[in-house]
Amino acid sequence: MIRFSLYRSLVTDSCDAVIFLGGTGLSPRDVTVEAISPLLDKTLDGFGEIFRRLSYDAIGSPAMMTRAVAGVVDTKVVFCLPGSPDASTVGMDLILKELPHAVFIARST
């Protein structure tokens, strides 16, 4: 289902970025990272690093348990965030600051 959602977004011309919420933790049901990571043409390692730092500032050491990732598939920027409301807010604040620039770079040929 996760990959289907991504594939559907990839063929939509009006879509420049895809944001997945949830499935980035450690439980057996958290499979977003496993589903999306193999499809990434490029990874944005800095996103996960900065996200975890901001989360650490907000909640402390539990931030290390997130596996938030981002990257590019074809010319679309893809983000995988935790599903908790607080973590999603932290992630969206981070994403929205750089999203126009990331989309511009990803679409550059």
N, C-alpha and C positions, 0 to 999 in steps of 0.2 A: 504494500500500500504506500509506503514512504517513497519508494523509487518511482512508482506510478505517478505520484503527485509531482515529483521532480521532473520526470519526462514530459508530463503535460505542460508544465511551466516552461520547459525548454523550447517547445514548439510554438509558444505563444509570443508573437512579435511584440506585444505591448508589455511584456514582462521583462524587467531588467535585473531583478533580484528576487531570491526566494529565501524566506525565513521560516525555519522549522522550530517549533516550540515543543520541548519535552523529549524524553528519551536519551538524555545525555548523562544520566547518572550511572550508578554501579549495579543496579538490580538486574536480574535476568531479563526483565521486560524492556529495559533501556537498550534499544537497538538502532536508534537513529544514526549514531556515529558509524556503526558497522555498515549500515545501508548506504550512507551518503559518501563516506570517505573514499571508497574505491572508485567512485565516479568523478572525483575532483581531478581536473587537469593540473591545477596549481592549488597549493594550500596557502592560507594566510595565517601562518603560525603566530604572528604578532597579535592577532585577534584573540585567540585563546589565552595567550599570556596576559594581555592587558585586562581581558574580562576577568580572569581569575584574580588578578591583583586588585581590581576594583571590588570584586566580591569579597576578597579577604578583608579589605578596608571596612566593608559593611557588616560582614558576619563572622569574620575570623577564619580559623583553620578548616571548617567544613567546606570552604571554597575549593580546596584541593580535590574534592570528589567530583567536580564537574568536568566533563570532557567536551565542553563547548568548542566547536571548530568552525572554520570558514574556509572558503576557497572559491575557485572559479570552475564552472563547467561550461564548455564552449565559450560563450561571451556573457554568461549570466553569473552574477555573484551569489553565492549560497552561504547562508549562515545557519548554524544549528545551536540553539539556545536551550537552557533548562526551561522547564515548564512552570516553575513557581513564579507567582506574580512579582515578587521582589527581584528575582534574578532576571526575569524577562524585562523588567523596567531598566535595570542596570545595562543589560545587553542592548536594548533598543536605543538608549541614550548614547551608547558608544557607537552603534551602527549608524545612526542618523547623522552623526557629526561628519562621517567620512563617506557615506553612501554615494552621493553624487560623484565624488572623485573616483571611488572604486569602480563605479559603473562606467565612467568615462574611460578609465584605463583598461578595463576588461573588454570594452568594445573597440578599442583602438587596434588597428591592424597595421 
